[in-house]
Amino acid sequence: MSDAMDKAKGRLKEIAGKITGHERLEAEGKTDQTKAKLRQKATSMRHRAEGIVDSLKRDHRS
């Protein structure tokens, strides 16, 4: 599942937990959102690192 979908699913769980007073569901939703955000950050960092490596390879060839 995509990070955006996981984030939305987590938000829905959090809201449902708040509405129903189900603290565990609310906490689970917050956890799902945090996991999705961390995966997004890790993916972004990986892409940046790959870009830097590619840039260095191009500079080295010149």
Sine and cosine of phi, psi and omega as CSV:
sin_phi,cos_phi,sin_psi,cos_psi,sin_omega,cos_omega
0.00,0.00,0.54,-0.84,-0.03,-1.00
-0.96,0.29,0.36,-0.93,0.01,-1.00
-0.88,0.48,-0.63,0.78,0.00,-1.00
-0.90,0.43,-0.63,0.78,0.03,-1.00
-0.92,0.39,-0.67,0.74,0.03,-1.00
-0.89,0.46,-0.63,0.77,0.01,-1.00
-0.90,0.43,-0.69,0.72,0.02,-1.00
-0.91,0.41,-0.66,0.75,0.03,-1.00
-0.88,0.47,-0.67,0.74,0.03,-1.00
-0.90,0.44,-0.64,0.76,0.02,-1.00
-0.90,0.44,-0.67,0.74,0.03,-1.00
-0.90,0.44,-0.66,0.75,0.04,-1.00
-0.88,0.47,-0.69,0.72,0.00,-1.00
-0.87,0.49,-0.73,0.68,0.00,-1.00
-0.89,0.46,-0.71,0.70,0.00,-1.00
-0.88,0.48,-0.64,0.77,0.03,-1.00
-0.90,0.44,-0.66,0.75,0.03,-1.00
-0.90,0.43,-0.70,0.71,-0.04,-1.00
-0.90,0.44,-0.67,0.74,-0.07,-1.00
-1.00,0.02,-0.16,0.99,-0.04,-1.00
0.97,0.22,0.29,0.96,-0.02,-1.00
-1.00,0.02,1.00,-0.08,-0.11,-0.99
-0.89,0.46,-0.59,0.80,-0.02,-1.00
-0.91,0.42,-0.68,0.74,0.03,-1.00
-0.90,0.44,-0.66,0.75,0.03,-1.00
-0.88,0.47,-0.71,0.70,0.01,-1.00
-0.91,0.42,-0.63,0.78,0.03,-1.00
-0.89,0.46,-0.65,0.76,0.04,-1.00
-0.89,0.46,-0.68,0.73,0.03,-1.00
-0.89,0.45,-0.65,0.76,0.02,-1.00
-0.90,0.44,-0.70,0.72,0.03,-1.00
-0.86,0.51,-0.67,0.75,0.00,-1.00
-0.91,0.43,-0.68,0.74,0.00,-1.00
-0.90,0.44,-0.68,0.73,0.03,-1.00
-0.87,0.50,-0.70,0.72,0.00,-1.00
-0.89,0.45,-0.67,0.74,0.02,-1.00
-0.89,0.45,-0.67,0.75,0.01,-1.00
-0.91,0.42,-0.65,0.76,0.05,-1.00
-0.90,0.44,-0.63,0.78,0.03,-1.00
-0.89,0.46,-0.70,0.72,0.01,-1.00
-0.90,0.44,-0.68,0.73,0.00,-1.00
-0.89,0.45,-0.67,0.75,0.02,-1.00
-0.90,0.44,-0.68,0.74,0.02,-1.00
-0.89,0.46,-0.69,0.72,0.01,-1.00
-0.90,0.43,-0.63,0.77,0.02,-1.00
-0.90,0.45,-0.68,0.73,0.01,-1.00
-0.90,0.43,-0.64,0.77,0.04,-1.00
-0.90,0.45,-0.69,0.72,0.01,-1.00
-0.89,0.46,-0.67,0.74,0.04,-1.00
-0.89,0.46,-0.62,0.79,0.04,-1.00
-0.91,0.42,-0.64,0.77,0.03,-1.00
-0.90,0.43,-0.70,0.71,0.01,-1.00
-0.87,0.49,-0.71,0.70,0.03,-1.00
-0.87,0.48,-0.66,0.75,0.01,-1.00
-0.90,0.45,-0.68,0.74,0.02,-1.00
-0.91,0.41,-0.61,0.79,0.03,-1.00
-0.90,0.44,-0.67,0.74,0.02,-1.00
-0.90,0.43,-0.68,0.74,-0.01,-1.00
-0.91,0.41,-0.57,0.82,-0.03,-1.00
-0.94,0.35,-0.53,0.85,0.00,-1.00
-0.96,0.30,-0.45,0.90,-0.07,-1.00
-0.96,0.29,0.00,0.00,0.00,0.00
